[in-house]
């Protein structure tokens, strides 16, 4: 699985169904490769597409049960890896980092 594929699955896993534009924004990706990433995830049965009931011109991307099962398996290990990486920071440093990341996420 590529980093981009994991990013798409992770955002759908935690945020629910989204439009491609929203996935691009939340994963800080470019539009150029996102369609290919989603196409490949769909081929693997990890996501599906359906028309947005609020705007039939738009498409929503949804994580499938197979995708949820995969994330149920790999996300805890990913979280453990992140915790190991950030263990080098003190509690105060983590709090500062959180404030800075929240500030950056507004853009």
C-alpha angles and dihedrals in degrees: 000000000000125000090249092051091050090049092054093047092046094052093046091046092055104029104033128225115358142174117251090251090056092048090051091051095046095046094041089234134142123252093233097078102023095087090054092047091051092044090055093046089050091050088054091050094244098117137021135201129224136166115272105248089212093053117015090196088067130069127219123212117217131188111238127224088260090053091048091051090051092050091046086058103041105029096071089053090048090051090050089053092050091048090051091051094048094044088089089069123082120236090259092050090051090052091051091048091051091052091049094047091049089051091051093046090066090071 
